[in-house]
């Protein structure tokens, strides 16, 4: 955590509660973060990547896996700035996952918003690659399945 303003909390598994986050907190395992109204959070990642998380956002941030940082944006907006002069052969890649897919960039400034199950991407400078993924089978089948009246409810 580089900087924060307002109320930012993280979920602590041990106590099963949310506790305030302080600047300088280092994320060592996947962590659910909540940025309250009138608040913001600045995250910095190795490899010259910085991200601003806007108010009313929920996201899961963890350490790099296989040379890649992937933020799971559950709701809200995350803006990321990737230095275009990064060494792509050594610096980790960075992506934002939402319910509808993954947005990844090389050297650019972009934002991703997750709102009511829809994802929106805006590119300020550079290019991003967006990979859409279909909903998972259980969620999709539950969405399609309609409640049918039973024989006893017809009487």
N, C-alpha and C positions, 0 to 999 in steps of 0.2 A: 504494500500500500504506500503510494508516494504521498498523496495529499487527500484530505477529505474535508468537507464542510457540512455541517448539520449532523443528522443522525444516520449512521451506518452501522449495521449489526451483522454478526455472523452466527450461524447456528453451531452450537457446541454439542457434539454427540454425547459426551459423558453426562452432562446435566440435562440434556434434551431441552435446552432453552436458548434464546438469542441473547448474545452479550455484545456490548459496544466494541467497535473496532477502533484502534488507535493508529495514527500514522506510523509507518515503519513496520507494521505487522507483516511477517513473512508467511506466505502460504506454502505449507509443506505437504498437504493432502487436499483432495477435492473438498471445497468449502462453499456452502450456500451463503451468499451475501444478500442483504436487503438494504436498499438505499431509500430512505423515507422521503416524504414530500419536502420540498425546499432544501434538499440535500444533494450532494454530488460526491463522486469518488474518482480519484485519478490512480490508475494502476500502471506500473512500469514493468516491463518484461525484459529479460536479457535479449540482446540482438537488436537493440534500438527500436523497441516497440513501446508505445504508450497508448493507453485507452482511458477515455472519460466515460463514466457511467452516470447517466442522468437520474434525476429524481424519480421516485416511484418505480424502481427497477429491482428485479430479482435475477440473480445469476449464480452459476456454479463456476468457480475458478479453481484450477489445480496446477500442479507442477507439469512441466513438459513431459510428454510421453512420445518416445521414438523421435525426438527432435522436433516436436510440434506442440505449441500451446493452443488449446482449444477451449474457448469460453462458451459455456452453455447458457445462453440468454433465455430465461424463462418468461420474462416480461420486462418492458421498458426499452430504453435506448442506450446503446453503446457506440461511441465514436472512437475509431482507432486511427493512429498515425504510425505508419511504418516508414522508416528512413529509406528513400529510394536507393541510397548508396550502400545498403546492407550487403554483407557477403553471404549470398544465398547458399554457398557451399558449406558454410560453417554456422551461420546464425539460424536459430530455430524458426520454423514457419509459424504463422498465426492465423487462426480461423475463429469464426463465431458460428456456433450451432444454434438453431432455433427449431421449433416444431416442424417447420416445413423444409428444412435443409441446412446446408453449410455454406457460408460465405468466406472466401479466402482471398487474400491480396498479397502482392509482392512488395511493392513500394508505392504507397498511396495514402490518401486520407479518405476514409469512408465511414458510414454510419449504418447500423442495423437496428431496426425497431421490431419488437415482438409485441403485438397488440391483439388481444382477443383471438388468438390462434392464427393470426396472419402475420407474415414477416414482410418487412419493407427494407430495401437497401438503397442508399443514396451514395453516389461516388462524387466527391468534391474534386479529386485530382487522381489521375492514374486509372487503373482497371482492376476489376475484381472478377473472380470466378465464382459463380453461384451454382451449387448443385442441389437440385430439388429432390427431396426424398418423400415417398408416399407415406401416409399415416401407417402406424403399426397395425397389424391385423386385428388385435383385440379392440383397439379404439375405433377402427373403421367399421368393424362388424357391429359394435354397440351403437354406432351412429346410424347405421342402416336399419338395424332391428327396431321395429315398431311394436309397441305393446298391443297384443291382440286380445280382444275380449274373451273371457272364458265362458263356458256354458252356464255357470252359476251366476255370472254377472249379467246375463241377458234376461234373466227372469225378473 
